[in-house]
């Protein structure tokens, strides 16, 4: 199997089996890309996700594109991007044909309530896993707490928060090294 086909199939499998968007996909990315395929380390996945959050576009598509590029260059990026996009496009086309006629159906409403609750649990699980790998000491805990508070209560842009946290991380690194260049 070619690298491009393997990337396409891996990302298609992830997107076909995951509901809820980029954050809900994190445990699936972790399992497939880090644990199963070994294409990324957990830290690299965290870094890719951070970059994907502060660049325009959908987080899951950006993550797939960056991972695909790392694994297979331009062709890998195209294959991973097509893989992550194909299942949702097909599923949405089918659902959209029936959704508005079934939206008021109690069975559909109950099913959607269950799916939303499941997605919340998956996001929480991803958050705990990311927290364990990213918050390593008191300064990174403070960054995490401040960013959470700014996002939750002031609604600041995620891109601004990521850039600000990155700048603070650079400043902190220079302070720890006694002002020498990195």
C-alpha positions as CSV (number, residue, x, y, z in Angstrom):
1,X,0.0,0.0,0.0
2,X,1.4,3.4,-0.9
3,X,1.9,6.0,1.8
4,X,-0.7,8.3,0.3
5,X,-3.3,5.5,0.2
6,X,-2.5,4.6,3.8
7,X,-2.8,8.2,4.9
8,X,-6.1,8.6,3.1
9,X,-7.6,5.4,4.6
10,X,-6.3,6.2,8.1
11,X,-7.8,9.7,8.1
12,X,-11.0,8.4,6.4
13,X,-11.4,5.8,9.2
14,X,-10.9,8.4,11.9
15,X,-13.5,10.9,10.4
16,X,-16.0,8.1,9.6
17,X,-16.0,6.9,13.2
18,X,-15.8,10.1,15.1
19,X,-18.5,12.7,15.7
20,X,-18.2,16.2,17.2
21,X,-15.4,17.9,15.4
22,X,-11.7,18.6,16.0
23,X,-11.7,18.3,19.8
24,X,-13.7,15.1,19.8
25,X,-11.3,13.7,17.3
26,X,-8.2,14.1,19.5
27,X,-8.5,10.7,21.2
28,X,-9.0,9.1,17.8
29,X,-5.9,10.9,16.5
30,X,-4.0,9.8,19.6
31,X,-5.0,6.2,19.1
32,X,-4.4,6.0,15.3
33,X,-1.5,8.4,14.7
34,X,0.5,7.9,17.9
35,X,-0.3,4.5,19.4
36,X,-1.3,2.4,16.3
37,X,0.8,3.9,13.4
38,X,3.6,5.6,15.3
39,X,3.6,8.5,12.8
40,X,3.7,11.1,15.6
41,X,4.6,11.2,19.3
42,X,2.1,12.4,21.8
43,X,4.0,15.7,22.1
44,X,4.1,16.2,18.3
45,X,0.3,15.6,18.2
46,X,-0.1,18.3,20.9
47,X,2.1,20.7,18.9
48,X,0.2,20.0,15.6
49,X,-3.1,20.5,17.4
50,X,-1.8,23.8,18.8
51,X,-0.8,25.0,15.3
52,X,-4.0,23.7,13.8
53,X,-6.0,25.8,16.3
54,X,-4.3,29.1,15.5
55,X,-4.4,28.7,11.7
56,X,-7.5,29.4,9.6
57,X,-9.7,26.4,9.0
58,X,-11.1,23.4,10.7
59,X,-8.9,21.9,13.4
60,X,-9.3,18.3,12.3
61,X,-8.6,19.2,8.7
62,X,-5.5,21.3,9.6
63,X,-4.2,18.5,11.8
64,X,-4.7,15.9,9.0
65,X,-3.0,18.2,6.5
66,X,0.0,18.8,8.8
67,X,0.4,15.2,9.7
68,X,0.0,14.1,6.1
69,X,2.7,16.6,5.0
70,X,5.0,15.3,7.6
71,X,4.5,11.7,6.6
72,X,4.3,12.1,2.8
73,X,5.0,15.6,1.7
74,X,2.5,17.4,-0.6
75,X,0.9,14.1,-1.7
76,X,0.6,13.0,1.9
77,X,-1.0,16.3,2.9
78,X,-3.5,16.0,0.0
79,X,-4.3,12.4,0.8
80,X,-4.8,13.0,4.5
81,X,-6.9,16.0,3.8
82,X,-9.1,14.2,1.3
83,X,-9.3,11.3,3.8
84,X,-10.6,13.4,6.7
85,X,-13.1,15.3,4.4
86,X,-14.6,12.5,2.3
87,X,-16.7,10.6,5.0
88,X,-18.3,13.7,6.6
89,X,-19.2,15.1,3.1
90,X,-20.9,11.8,2.2
91,X,-22.6,11.5,5.5
92,X,-23.8,15.1,5.6
93,X,-25.2,14.7,2.0
94,X,-27.2,11.7,3.1
95,X,-28.3,13.2,6.4
96,X,-29.3,16.5,4.8
97,X,-31.7,14.7,2.5
98,X,-33.7,13.5,5.5
99,X,-32.8,15.7,8.4
100,X,-35.4,18.4,8.2
101,X,-38.2,15.9,7.8
102,X,-37.0,13.9,10.8
103,X,-35.7,16.7,13.0
104,X,-38.8,16.8,15.1
105,X,-39.0,13.0,15.6
106,X,-38.5,12.2,19.3
107,X,-36.3,9.2,18.5
108,X,-34.0,11.5,16.5
109,X,-34.0,14.1,19.2
110,X,-33.1,11.5,21.9
111,X,-30.4,10.0,19.7
112,X,-28.8,13.5,19.2
113,X,-29.0,14.2,22.9
114,X,-27.1,11.0,23.5
115,X,-24.5,11.8,20.9
116,X,-24.0,15.3,22.3
117,X,-23.4,13.8,25.8
118,X,-20.9,11.3,24.3
119,X,-19.0,14.1,22.5
120,X,-18.7,16.0,25.8
121,X,-17.3,13.0,27.5
122,X,-14.8,12.4,24.6
123,X,-13.7,16.1,24.8
124,X,-13.3,15.9,28.5
125,X,-11.2,12.7,28.1
126,X,-9.0,14.4,25.6
127,X,-8.6,17.4,27.8
128,X,-7.5,15.3,30.7
129,X,-5.0,13.4,28.5
130,X,-3.7,16.6,27.0
131,X,-3.4,18.2,30.5
132,X,-1.3,15.4,31.8
133,X,1.2,15.8,28.9
134,X,1.2,19.6,28.6
135,X,0.9,20.9,32.1
136,X,4.3,19.9,33.5
137,X,5.0,22.4,36.3
138,X,3.7,25.5,38.1
139,X,4.4,27.9,35.2
140,X,2.6,25.7,32.6
141,X,-0.3,25.3,35.1
142,X,-0.5,29.1,35.4
143,X,-0.6,29.4,31.6
144,X,-3.3,26.8,31.4
145,X,-5.4,28.4,34.2
146,X,-5.0,32.0,32.8
147,X,-5.9,30.9,29.3
148,X,-8.9,29.0,30.5
149,X,-10.1,32.0,32.5
150,X,-9.6,34.4,29.6
151,X,-11.4,32.1,27.2
152,X,-14.2,31.2,29.5
153,X,-15.0,34.6,30.9
154,X,-13.7,37.1,28.3
155,X,-14.2,35.1,25.2
156,X,-10.8,36.0,23.7
157,X,-9.9,34.6,20.4
158,X,-8.2,31.2,20.6
159,X,-5.5,32.4,18.1
160,X,-4.6,35.3,20.4
161,X,-4.6,33.0,23.4
162,X,-2.3,30.5,21.7
163,X,0.1,33.2,20.4
164,X,0.1,34.9,23.9
165,X,0.8,31.5,25.6
166,X,3.6,30.8,23.1
167,X,5.2,34.2,23.7
168,X,5.0,33.7,27.5
169,X,6.6,30.2,27.0
170,X,9.5,31.8,25.1
171,X,9.9,34.5,27.8
172,X,9.8,31.9,30.5
173,X,12.4,29.8,28.7
174,X,14.8,32.8,28.4
175,X,14.3,33.6,32.2
176,X,15.0,29.9,33.1
177,X,18.2,30.0,31.0
178,X,19.3,33.2,32.6
179,X,18.8,35.4,29.6
180,X,21.0,33.5,27.2
181,X,19.7,32.9,23.7
182,X,17.9,29.7,23.0
